[in-house]
């Protein structure tokens, strides 16, 4: 079901941040930090805004996590998912990618999540404040100009997924992609609307994100809200995947005999494959997030589907299989994307 959003005011990260069997898809070299995969009639390109430490150890990022499980997976986690400058795995800080997935499907250019953005004031996360990245140049290197974008998908409304929704022009926030329809989960729009004053994990800093990255797009009449599921075209469907946020979602791609699940922030680390009950400190509802992860992992393992999380560096996506270790899943291979 789809409805047009009309309310106006979302989130930022908290101050805590500051302190597959081989794919049948074909990789093609592109610019630095990007690569192209083709699944039937759909092409997928990664455009990276930044990759690096978020300053949080595994215990900080995933409270109550099993240290022995992380230590046993050191070879998997370093250097793509944990920094290598600390003596031990548990003293290392998590390494994440801020990135956008560019999908070309049905004659349309679609952006999946829009990273942190430039010039945004993020007092709770100084490393995200007043950035001057070359992200638009990286989109251009992938053949995408702002006017070319038909659809922007925000899997949820955290600051690092909506940043490039807008850009600063003559002192005002305006939609970066003036011809695009922006698809946003209705539950997240309601949750972070300042009028509702929801008590979120992200705190009052969320209001700034609403003001600079969501409200201007609503005011421009470019937002379509959705709930439950939303079919974009024959190959692409948005589906609710709550837990990380009330309206958190995934994008399911089905084309050329492949199924790819773009799972957003359903998981942040490969360590969560071995233990699906390892929840991020940013999950609004950890029990629902665990249930969502378990459901998606079971489907992906049984059917050989590719999983692509929002923040994975390295090769970006992976396949899993049933295993006798931990929660019963293990990574069986990585997507042939250029590592970042």
HELIX and SHEET records of a PDB file:
HELIX    1   1 UNK A   15  UNK A   17  5                                   3    
HELIX    2   2 UNK A   58  UNK A   61  1                                   4    
HELIX    3   3 UNK A   67  UNK A   72  1                                   6    
HELIX    4   4 UNK A   74  UNK A   77  1                                   4    
HELIX    5   5 UNK A   89  UNK A   91  5                                   3    
HELIX    6   6 UNK A  126  UNK A  128  5                                   3    
HELIX    7   7 UNK A  135  UNK A  141  1                                   7    
HELIX    8   8 UNK A  146  UNK A  148  5                                   3    
HELIX    9   9 UNK A  159  UNK A  162  1                                   4    
HELIX   10  10 UNK A  163  UNK A  165  5                                   3    
HELIX   11  11 UNK A  186  UNK A  192  1                                   7    
HELIX   12  12 UNK A  203  UNK A  205  5                                   3    
HELIX   13  13 UNK A  206  UNK A  209  1                                   4    
HELIX   14  14 UNK A  210  UNK A  214  3                                   5    
HELIX   15  15 UNK A  215  UNK A  219  1                                   5    
HELIX   16  16 UNK A  271  UNK A  274  1                                   4    
HELIX   17  17 UNK A  286  UNK A  303  1                                  18    
SHEET    1   A 9 UNK A   2  UNK A   4  0                                        
SHEET    2   A 9 UNK A 223  UNK A 226 -1                                        
SHEET    3   A 9 UNK A 181  UNK A 185  1                                        
SHEET    4   A 9 UNK A 151  UNK A 154  1                                        
SHEET    5   A 9 UNK A 108  UNK A 112  1                                        
SHEET    6   A 9 UNK A  93  UNK A 105 -1                                        
SHEET    7   A 9 UNK A  42  UNK A  57 -1                                        
SHEET    8   A 9 UNK A  35  UNK A  39 -1                                        
SHEET    9   A 9 UNK A  28  UNK A  29 -1                                        
SHEET    1   B 2 UNK A 166  UNK A 169  0                                        
SHEET    2   B 2 UNK A 172  UNK A 175 -1                                        
SHEET    1   C 7 UNK A 229  UNK A 231  0                                        
SHEET    2   C 7 UNK A 236  UNK A 240 -1                                        
SHEET    3   C 7 UNK A 249  UNK A 255 -1                                        
SHEET    4   C 7 UNK A 258  UNK A 264 -1                                        
SHEET    5   C 7 UNK A 306  UNK A 309  1                                        
SHEET    6   C 7 UNK A 317  UNK A 322 -1                                        
SHEET    7   C 7 UNK A 329  UNK A 334 -1                                        
END                                                                             
